[in-house]
Amino acid sequence: MTLIIVAVLVTGYLLMSTGQVNHINRAAVAMFCGVTVWVLYVFQSGDFLELMHPDEYAEYLQTEQTSGLTVGYFVANNVMMRYIVEACSVILFLIATNTILEVMNNNGVFDSLISWLRMRSSKRFLWILTLLTFAISANVDNLTTAILMLSIMGKIVGNHRQRIIYACAILVAANLGGAFTVIGDMTSIMLWVRGVVTASAFAQGLVLPCLLTMCVFNILLSSLLYGNVEVRSFLNSYRGDDSTLAPWQKSVMLVLGIAGLWSIPTFNSVTHFPPFIGALCVLALIWVVEGIFTFRQNGNIFFVRRDYIRNTQFIGIQIILYYLGIALGVGALKECGALDAACDWLTQYIHNVYAYGAITGLMSSVVDNVPFVMAGMNMFDMDAAGAGTDFVQNGAYWQMLSYCSAVGGCLLYVGTLAGQAVVEVERIRLSWYFRHISWRMLIAWAAGMLVFWLTH
């Protein structure tokens, strides 16, 4: 049965990774596989429970009469539910932070960036665009940041060739910027929610490798750029004042948004509430301030009229279902013992976190990095004793997971949701990306790994 469960999930991940070719909805595949493997698990749940939860299951059977229904209740409430709760915590956090950015964007907080970024030098534009993307992605998830910066860049650059080069740079900067903070990427949020990393130590350990990787990639990518940026002509009359808010009101919302996002880890460490509670508090504050600023415009009508969630096609119900399906699938792998068997094999024959990182990065380049990071989290347990290993809280292994999965998602754009969004917006061919971007990303990854090794 374990082999059947593994085969179902491998087939599903292959279908999801080739979505650009087969055009099958990846959320549908993830949900189908996630539900199917748990149905298969139930058929042999007694054996699996005795293998993975012998003490808990024995204690439960002492208070309940043994039957198929009893086993099903235990699986649903004591085994499966822990993966659903953890997945929902990440999803609620992403919904809250994405909406915070949308509120700011829809009120014109970022409008001034369009006129500020308008410049002639193509290489200077590359560095400013990527550094800005890197900084924003550290505060908001990389998918939302990539979509926002693509929208801004698309309003400035008119030449298609330049646009796809800058789009690739945005993808790399967004992934790397999100990888060094616990609120910047779905994978780092998962690590934070699990409790294997803390916000400050995580950022200190990864900021230099991520920043250097981006800088090396920019240096290599700049060879594709020559001449000036072909700026769209209609920007000549743009003043950045199409919002109903005054400049000082936009500044207030920007400060509140950024400060609120950075305060979430502190809120979590003080209250020990789940991270999404802090994100919801910041969102509520932003909404209240928006309501006060738009009171004279009749805030309710203003809210309905605006195109409030512009990113629904990327961050919406399909992403939620996709992530839930992935969480269910990886949970079944853990509970049937497959991940423990893989852990034993890796420990016996490899036992090197840098090799684990290389495997994660290469696999993340062809399959979405979310399931690989989720499997990596469940494969090894955190060393609570603090014996100085790579698996203690904030150990090298957990940081390596986040960094290498982010880089792997840039080797081929199919490895991250942000990459798939970039491709859908700019229509980048995989062959072009492989010829011009992948080898540059490999060199930048090697430089970043060297810095990671020196700093750890």
CORMOVEN-V528129 format. One record per residue. N is the residue number from 1. PHI is phi in whole degrees, 0 to 359 (999 if undefined). PSI is psi in degrees with one decimal (* if undefined). OMEGA is omega in whole degrees, -180 to 180 (* if undefined). Layout:
BEGIN
N:PHI:PSI:OMEGA, N:PHI:PSI:OMEGA
END
This chain:
BEGIN
1:999:-37.0:177, 2:300:-41.9:179, 3:295:-37.6:178, 4:295:-44.3:179, 5:299:-44.7:179, 6:297:-41.7:-179, 7:296:-41.2:179, 8:299:-45.2:-177, 9:289:-39.3:178, 10:298:-43.1:177, 11:298:-42.7:179, 12:297:-43.3:-180, 13:294:-34.0:176, 14:294:-40.3:178, 15:295:-39.1:-180, 16:290:-37.6:-178, 17:288:-22.3:179, 18:255:27.2:-179, 19:299:-28.0:178, 20:293:-22.0:-179, 21:261:-48.7:-175, 22:274:-14.1:177, 23:58:31.5:175, 24:269:137.0:-179, 25:297:117.3:-176, 26:292:-30.4:177, 27:295:-39.7:179, 28:295:-42.1:179, 29:295:-43.7:-179, 30:297:-44.3:-180, 31:293:-41.9:-180, 32:298:-46.4:-179, 33:293:-41.3:-180, 34:298:-42.2:179, 35:287:-41.9:-177, 36:299:-44.3:-176, 37:292:-29.6:177, 38:285:-32.0:173, 39:296:-43.1:176, 40:297:-38.4:179, 41:300:-41.7:-177, 42:297:-32.9:-179, 43:300:-28.4:-180, 44:231:33.9:-173, 45:295:-32.7:180, 46:302:-46.9:179, 47:295:-41.8:-180, 48:295:-40.7:-179, 49:294:-40.2:178, 50:293:-26.8:178, 51:281:-45.7:-171, 52:261:-30.2:-177, 53:227:57.4:-174, 54:297:-44.1:-176, 55:289:-47.4:180, 56:298:-41.4:-178, 57:291:-39.9:179, 58:295:-41.0:178, 59:295:-38.7:179, 60:295:-40.2:-179, 61:291:-22.2:178, 62:290:-24.3:-179, 63:255:-7.4:-178, 64:232:148.2:175, 65:283:127.7:-174, 66:292:127.9:175, 67:198:169.7:178, 68:299:-36.0:-180, 69:291:-38.5:179, 70:298:-44.2:179, 71:297:-40.4:179, 72:298:-40.4:178, 73:297:-41.5:-180, 74:295:-43.4:179, 75:298:-44.7:-177, 76:292:-43.4:-172, 77:268:-26.8:-174, 78:247:-15.9:-177, 79:245:-63.1:-176, 80:294:-37.5:-172, 81:297:-31.7:-178, 82:296:-33.8:178, 83:285:-35.6:178, 84:293:-43.2:-180, 85:297:-43.7:180, 86:295:-41.2:179, 87:295:-41.8:-179, 88:294:-33.2:177, 89:298:-42.4:178, 90:293:-42.6:-178, 91:297:-45.3:179, 92:297:-36.5:177, 93:296:-45.1:-179, 94:295:-40.8:179, 95:299:-43.9:-178, 96:295:-49.0:-177, 97:292:-36.6:177, 98:297:-40.9:180, 99:292:-35.0:176, 100:302:-47.7:-180, 101:295:-37.2:179, 102:294:-40.2:177, 103:300:-45.6:180, 104:295:-43.7:-178, 105:294:-42.6:-177, 106:287:-15.1:175, 107:261:13.4:173, 108:79:16.1:-178, 109:297:-34.0:-177, 110:261:7.3:-177, 111:298:-37.5:-177, 112:294:-20.1:179, 113:297:-31.5:-177, 114:296:-46.1:179, 115:284:-32.4:-180, 116:291:-35.3:-179, 117:279:-9.5:-178, 118:288:110.1:-178, 119:212:169.3:-174, 120:269:-41.1:-175, 121:291:120.3:-178, 122:292:-36.8:-179, 123:285:-38.0:176, 124:296:-40.0:178, 125:298:-38.0:178, 126:300:-47.4:-176, 127:291:-43.6:-179, 128:293:-41.2:-180, 129:297:-44.9:-177, 130:287:-38.8:178, 131:296:-38.9:178, 132:293:-42.7:177, 133:298:-43.1:179, 134:302:-43.8:-178, 135:290:-42.4:-179, 136:292:-40.0:-178, 137:294:-25.6:176, 138:291:-20.2:-179, 139:258:-27.9:-179, 140:230:157.4:-177, 141:300:152.1:-171, 142:293:-30.8:179, 143:295:-48.2:178, 144:298:-42.0:180, 145:296:-43.4:-180, 146:299:-42.7:180, 147:294:-42.3:179, 148:299:-48.3:-177, 149:288:-30.9:173, 150:297:-40.6:179, 151:296:-43.0:180, 152:292:-46.2:-179, 153:297:-39.2:-179, 154:295:-25.8:178, 155:279:-9.8:-178, 156:254:-48.7:-173, 157:269:129.1:-179, 158:261:-25.6:-177, 159:280:130.3:-175, 160:294:-42.4:-179, 161:299:-44.7:178, 162:296:-36.7:-179, 163:297:-42.6:-178, 164:288:-30.3:175, 165:293:-46.7:179, 166:293:-32.2:178, 167:296:-41.0:177, 168:295:-39.4:177, 169:296:-38.7:177, 170:297:-42.2:179, 171:300:-47.4:-179, 172:296:-45.1:-179, 173:295:-38.7:180, 174:293:-43.4:179, 175:295:-43.1:-179, 176:286:-37.1:177, 177:295:-36.0:178, 178:284:-18.6:-174, 179:282:-20.6:-174, 180:259:3.0:173, 181:233:154.5:-176, 182:284:-8.3:180, 183:247:8.8:-172, 184:260:-9.2:-176, 185:206:152.1:179, 186:300:-37.1:-178, 187:290:-42.1:179, 188:290:-32.9:175, 189:297:-40.6:179, 190:299:-43.5:179, 191:297:-39.4:180, 192:292:-45.2:179, 193:298:-37.7:179, 194:292:-23.7:178, 195:91:11.4:-179, 196:274:-11.5:176, 197:225:157.2:171, 198:244:157.7:-169, 199:298:-50.4:-173, 200:290:-46.5:-179, 201:295:-36.1:179, 202:297:-46.2:-180, 203:294:-41.5:-180, 204:296:-34.9:-178, 205:283:-23.7:-172, 206:244:-12.0:-174, 207:297:-42.2:-179, 208:291:-48.7:177, 209:301:-41.0:-179, 210:292:-44.1:-179, 211:294:-42.8:-180, 212:294:-39.7:178, 213:301:-44.9:179, 214:296:-41.4:-179, 215:295:-43.6:178, 216:297:-41.5:179, 217:297:-41.9:179, 218:298:-40.9:179, 219:299:-43.9:179, 220:291:-38.1:-178, 221:289:-28.3:-177, 222:298:-18.1:177, 223:292:-18.6:177, 224:277:-11.2:-176, 225:254:135.6:176, 226:210:152.2:-179, 227:78:-155.6:-176, 228:255:164.0:175, 229:288:130.4:176, 230:276:93.6:-173, 231:280:141.3:176, 232:296:134.4:-173, 233:290:-26.2:-174, 234:288:-7.4:179, 235:285:-6.4:-177, 236:300:-36.2:-177, 237:262:6.8:-176, 238:282:134.1:180, 239:239:-3.6:179, 240:72:24.3:-176, 241:239:34.7:-178, 242:276:0.0:177, 243:268:156.2:178, 244:282:-11.4:-179, 245:277:147.9:174, 246:285:158.8:-180, 247:305:-40.4:-179, 248:292:-31.5:178, 249:291:-38.7:175, 250:297:-40.0:180, 251:296:-40.0:178, 252:298:-45.1:180, 253:294:-36.2:178, 254:295:-46.7:-180, 255:297:-44.6:180, 256:298:-42.3:-178, 257:295:-49.9:-178, 258:292:-45.9:179, 259:297:-38.6:180, 260:295:-42.5:179, 261:296:-41.1:180, 262:289:-20.9:-179, 263:277:-10.2:-177, 264:299:-47.0:177, 265:301:-38.2:177, 266:295:-43.0:177, 267:302:-41.5:180, 268:294:-42.8:-178, 269:290:-29.1:-180, 270:279:-45.6:-175, 271:266:-21.6:-175, 272:63:20.4:173, 273:282:159.3:175, 274:301:148.2:-177, 275:304:-31.9:-177, 276:293:-22.3:177, 277:295:-44.7:177, 278:297:-40.8:179, 279:296:-39.6:178, 280:294:-35.3:177, 281:296:-43.5:178, 282:296:-42.1:179, 283:299:-42.7:179, 284:298:-41.7:179, 285:297:-44.3:179, 286:299:-41.9:-180, 287:295:-40.1:179, 288:297:-44.8:179, 289:296:-40.6:177, 290:299:-42.2:179, 291:297:-36.9:178, 292:292:-43.5:-178, 293:292:-31.1:-177, 294:256:17.4:-176, 295:299:-42.0:-178, 296:290:-21.4:177, 297:270:13.0:-178, 298:60:81.3:-170, 299:308:-36.7:-177, 300:295:-46.6:179, 301:294:-39.5:179, 302:300:-39.6:-179, 303:296:-42.8:-177, 304:288:-36.1:-174, 305:291:-34.0:-173, 306:285:151.7:174, 307:282:80.6:-162, 308:289:-47.7:-180, 309:253:89.6:-179, 310:284:-19.7:-174, 311:261:19.6:-175, 312:302:-34.5:-178, 313:292:-19.7:179, 314:253:-42.4:-179, 315:242:97.1:-178, 316:197:-151.5:-175, 317:296:-32.9:-180, 318:293:-39.5:178, 319:295:-40.5:179, 320:298:-47.9:-180, 321:293:-37.4:177, 322:300:-48.1:-178, 323:294:-39.5:177, 324:297:-41.4:178, 325:298:-41.9:178, 326:296:-43.5:-179, 327:297:-40.9:178, 328:295:-41.7:-179, 329:296:-46.5:180, 330:293:-35.9:176, 331:299:-41.1:177, 332:295:-38.5:176, 333:300:-40.2:179, 334:293:-45.1:-173, 335:284:-19.3:177, 336:269:-2.2:176, 337:92:-0.3:-177, 338:294:-41.7:-179, 339:291:-35.0:177, 340:295:-38.7:177, 341:295:-41.5:177, 342:296:-39.4:178, 343:299:-45.0:180, 344:298:-41.5:-180, 345:294:-45.1:180, 346:296:-40.7:-180, 347:295:-36.9:-177, 348:283:-40.2:-171, 349:254:-21.0:-178, 350:241:-67.3:175, 351:52:53.5:178, 352:210:121.4:-175, 353:293:-27.9:179, 354:288:-35.0:174, 355:292:-39.1:176, 356:300:-41.5:179, 357:295:-41.6:179, 358:297:-42.0:178, 359:297:-44.7:180, 360:299:-43.8:-179, 361:294:-44.6:-179, 362:293:-41.0:179, 363:290:-33.5:179, 364:291:-17.2:180, 365:284:-21.9:-178, 366:247:-19.8:176, 367:231:148.7:-179, 368:310:137.2:-176, 369:289:-19.5:-177, 370:301:-51.5:-180, 371:296:-31.8:-179, 372:289:-39.6:177, 373:292:-40.2:179, 374:297:-41.8:177, 375:294:-40.1:178, 376:297:-36.3:177, 377:294:-39.3:-177, 378:275:-14.3:-178, 379:285:-42.1:-179, 380:246:140.5:176, 381:270:147.8:177, 382:291:135.4:179, 383:281:93.0:-177, 384:290:-21.2:-179, 385:287:-17.6:179, 386:67:48.8:-175, 387:276:14.9:179, 388:79:18.5:179, 389:271:176.2:178, 390:283:-1.8:-175, 391:248:12.5:173, 392:287:170.9:175, 393:301:132.4:-175, 394:66:19.8:178, 395:291:168.5:-176, 396:298:-32.7:-176, 397:298:-45.1:-177, 398:292:-38.6:177, 399:291:-37.2:178, 400:297:-38.1:178, 401:302:-48.6:-178, 402:293:-46.2:-176, 403:295:-50.1:-174, 404:289:-31.5:177, 405:291:-34.7:177, 406:292:-44.6:179, 407:294:-41.9:179, 408:300:-35.2:177, 409:293:-13.2:177, 410:262:-18.2:179, 411:298:-43.6:171, 412:225:131.9:-171, 413:295:-11.2:-180, 414:288:-7.3:-174, 415:278:-10.1:178, 416:220:157.4:176, 417:294:-34.5:178, 418:296:-40.3:178, 419:296:-40.4:179, 420:293:-34.2:176, 421:293:-42.4:179, 422:299:-44.2:-180, 423:296:-40.9:-178, 424:293:-34.1:-179, 425:284:-45.6:-173, 426:259:-3.6:177, 427:56:56.3:-179, 428:271:130.6:179, 429:281:142.7:-179, 430:297:-37.7:-180, 431:296:-42.0:178, 432:296:-44.2:-179, 433:298:-42.9:-178, 434:295:-41.5:-178, 435:290:-37.2:-170, 436:254:-24.1:-172, 437:248:-42.3:-169, 438:300:-47.2:-178, 439:292:-33.1:176, 440:294:-38.0:179, 441:292:-35.2:177, 442:297:-43.0:179, 443:295:-43.8:179, 444:296:-37.4:178, 445:297:-42.9:179, 446:299:-40.8:178, 447:295:-41.4:179, 448:294:-38.0:178, 449:295:-35.8:177, 450:297:-44.7:178, 451:295:-40.0:178, 452:301:-43.9:-180, 453:295:-41.3:-180, 454:294:-34.5:-176, 455:270:-5.5:179, 456:240:*:*
END
